[in-house]
């Protein structure tokens, strides 16, 4: 199963995560713009509310931040 990188996904990609709705997507985008990457499930629960962050949702989320991307290959 491919996970969605919650810190890099655009609003439409966030809506592909099972259980996320438009308001959730908007809240995630606003939070990232104001505070930077979302670090973990606890932070996501603070943004969306505990009841919205289900185990199924977390199975589809990768919290890796943009800074954790691989460096470009030499000459790229």
C-alpha positions as CSV (number, residue, x, y, z in Angstrom):
1,X,0.0,0.0,0.0
2,X,1.3,3.4,-0.9
3,X,1.1,6.0,1.8
4,X,0.4,9.7,1.2
5,X,3.2,12.1,2.4
6,X,1.0,14.4,4.4
7,X,3.6,17.1,4.5
8,X,4.0,17.2,0.7
9,X,0.5,16.3,-0.6
10,X,-1.7,19.0,-2.3
11,X,-5.3,19.4,-1.1
12,X,-6.6,17.0,-3.7
13,X,-4.1,14.3,-2.8
14,X,-5.0,14.7,0.9
15,X,-8.6,13.9,0.0
16,X,-7.5,10.5,-1.3
17,X,-6.6,9.5,2.2
18,X,-9.5,7.3,3.5
19,X,-11.5,9.2,6.1
20,X,-10.3,12.8,5.3
21,X,-12.8,15.3,4.2
22,X,-12.5,18.8,2.6
23,X,-12.4,20.6,5.9
24,X,-9.7,18.3,7.1
25,X,-7.6,18.9,4.0
26,X,-8.0,22.6,4.4
27,X,-7.0,22.5,8.1
28,X,-3.9,20.4,7.2
29,X,-2.8,22.9,4.5
30,X,-3.4,25.9,6.8
31,X,-1.4,24.3,9.6
32,X,1.5,23.4,7.3
33,X,1.6,27.0,6.0
34,X,1.6,28.5,9.5
35,X,3.6,26.0,11.5
36,X,5.6,23.8,9.0
37,X,5.5,20.0,8.7
38,X,3.2,17.8,10.8
39,X,5.5,15.6,12.9
40,X,3.4,12.7,14.0
41,X,-0.1,11.4,14.8
42,X,-0.4,13.3,18.0
43,X,0.1,16.6,16.1
44,X,-2.4,15.5,13.5
45,X,-4.9,14.8,16.2
46,X,-4.5,18.3,17.6
47,X,-5.2,19.7,14.1
48,X,-8.2,17.5,13.2
49,X,-9.5,16.3,16.5
50,X,-8.9,12.8,18.0
51,X,-12.0,11.3,16.6
52,X,-11.0,12.2,13.0
53,X,-7.6,10.4,13.2
54,X,-8.5,6.8,13.0
55,X,-6.1,3.8,12.9
56,X,-7.2,3.3,9.2
57,X,-6.4,6.9,8.3
58,X,-2.9,6.5,10.0
59,X,-2.2,3.4,7.9
60,X,-2.3,5.7,4.8
61,X,-0.2,8.6,6.1
62,X,3.5,9.1,6.0
63,X,4.8,12.0,8.2
64,X,8.1,12.3,6.4
65,X,8.8,16.0,5.9
66,X,9.9,17.7,2.7
67,X,13.4,18.1,4.2
68,X,13.7,14.3,4.2
69,X,13.7,13.9,0.5
70,X,16.7,12.2,-1.2
71,X,19.3,14.5,-2.7
72,X,19.4,14.8,-6.4
73,X,21.8,12.6,-8.3
74,X,25.0,14.2,-9.5
75,X,24.5,15.9,-12.8
76,X,20.7,16.0,-12.5
